[in-house]
Amino acid sequence: MFKLLLVAGGGFVSNFAIQIAAGVLIVRMVNGPGTRWLARKRLSGAIKTLSAVSFSLLLTFFIQIAIWAGIFRALHQFDDMETAVYHSAVNFATLGYGDIVMQAPWRILGPLEAICGNLTLGIAVGVLVSALRVIQGTER
């Protein structure tokens, strides 16, 4: 049980560290004087800014999915990385197909990854809202 909590905690901490660090960097980038001017100057600037923010957030999601997949592979739950990434992406997105299930006691990591995915999605929404506020000129 202790090993399970340690593994789950490591997954959570690494995922949140990545998402929070990326969120802070993205918000700082969007709040930069050059970016702020570009985003407000034209519609194309706003589109470019939001596209860059969205792409950056998607990249952090892919990294987090890969981390969980690596954990699953390290626990010898999957024979290949492709299956581990698929299972991780399904968990992270909270789809929960159930077509692939890990062995006990590790299968509890699936729902825990889903919780992590929901929480990191919440952080990402906050980053997007912050970027939109900069574009609208309501955030300083």
C-alpha positions in Angstrom: 0.0 0.0 0.0 2.9 2.4 0.8 4.5 1.7 -2.6 1.2 2.4 -4.3 0.8 5.8 -2.5 4.4 6.7 -3.3 3.9 5.9 -7.0 0.6 7.8 -7.1 2.1 10.7 -5.2 5.0 10.9 -7.6 2.7 11.0 -10.6 0.6 13.7 -9.0 3.5 15.9 -8.0 5.3 15.6 -11.3 2.1 16.4 -13.2 1.1 19.4 -11.1 4.7 20.7 -11.2 4.7 20.7 -15.0 1.2 22.2 -15.3 1.8 24.9 -12.8 5.2 25.8 -14.2 3.8 25.9 -17.7 0.8 27.9 -16.6 3.0 30.5 -14.9 5.3 30.8 -17.9 2.4 31.1 -20.4 0.7 33.8 -18.4 4.0 35.7 -18.1 4.5 35.3 -21.8 1.0 36.6 -22.6 1.5 39.5 -20.2 4.7 40.6 -21.9 4.5 44.1 -23.4 5.1 42.9 -27.0 2.6 40.0 -26.8 0.0 42.2 -25.1 0.2 44.8 -27.8 0.1 42.1 -30.6 -2.9 40.4 -29.0 -4.9 43.6 -28.7 -3.8 45.2 -32.0 -5.6 42.9 -34.4 -7.8 39.9 -34.5 -5.0 37.9 -36.1 -2.8 38.7 -33.1 -5.4 37.5 -30.7 -5.8 34.3 -32.7 -2.0 33.7 -32.7 -1.8 34.4 -29.0 -4.6 32.0 -28.1 -3.3 29.4 -30.5 0.1 29.5 -28.9 -1.4 29.3 -25.4 -3.6 26.3 -26.5 -0.7 24.5 -28.2 1.5 25.0 -25.1 -1.2 23.6 -22.9 -1.8 20.6 -25.2 2.0 19.9 -25.1 1.9 19.8 -21.3 -1.0 17.4 -21.4 1.0 15.1 -23.7 4.0 15.3 -21.5 1.9 14.4 -18.4 0.3 11.4 -20.3 3.7 10.2 -21.2 4.9 10.4 -17.6 1.9 8.3 -16.4 2.6 5.8 -19.3 6.2 5.6 -18.2 5.1 4.9 -14.7 2.8 2.1 -16.0 5.6 0.6 -18.0 8.0 0.8 -15.0 5.5 -1.2 -13.1 5.4 -3.8 -15.8 1.7 -3.3 -16.5 2.1 -3.1 -20.3 4.3 -4.8 -22.8 4.8 -1.8 -25.1 4.8 1.9 -24.8 2.0 2.4 -27.3 -0.5 0.5 -25.2 0.7 2.3 -22.0 0.2 5.7 -23.7 -3.2 4.7 -25.0 -4.3 3.6 -21.5 -2.8 6.7 -20.0 -4.6 9.0 -22.4 -7.9 7.3 -21.9 -7.5 7.7 -18.1 -6.2 11.3 -18.3 -9.1 12.4 -20.4 -11.5 10.5 -18.0 -13.0 8.5 -20.9 -12.5 5.2 -19.0 -13.2 2.8 -21.9 -12.3 -0.2 -19.7 -10.9 -2.2 -22.7 -7.5 -2.3 -21.0 -7.2 -2.6 -17.3 -4.0 -2.9 -15.1 -3.5 -5.7 -12.7 -4.3 -5.4 -9.0 -3.2 -3.5 -6.9 -2.0 -1.0 -9.6 -5.4 -0.6 -11.3 -6.3 2.1 -8.8 -3.8 4.3 -10.6 -6.2 4.6 -13.5 -8.9 6.6 -11.5 -6.2 8.5 -9.8 -4.8 9.6 -13.1 -8.3 10.6 -14.1 -8.5 12.9 -11.1 -5.1 14.3 -11.9 -6.3 15.0 -15.5 -9.4 16.8 -14.2 -7.4 19.0 -11.9 -4.8 19.9 -14.5 -7.6 20.7 -17.0 -8.9 23.1 -14.4 -5.5 24.8 -14.2 -5.4 25.0 -18.0 -8.8 26.7 -18.1 -7.5 29.3 -15.6 -4.5 30.0 -18.0 -6.8 30.3 -21.0 -9.1 32.7 -19.1 -6.1 34.8 -18.0 -5.0 35.0 -21.7 -8.5 36.0 -22.8 -8.5 38.7 -20.1 -5.2 40.1 -21.4 -6.5 40.1 -25.0 -9.7 41.9 -23.9 -7.6 44.4 -21.9 -9.2 43.6 -18.6 -6.1 42.3 -16.9 -3.0 44.3 -16.1 
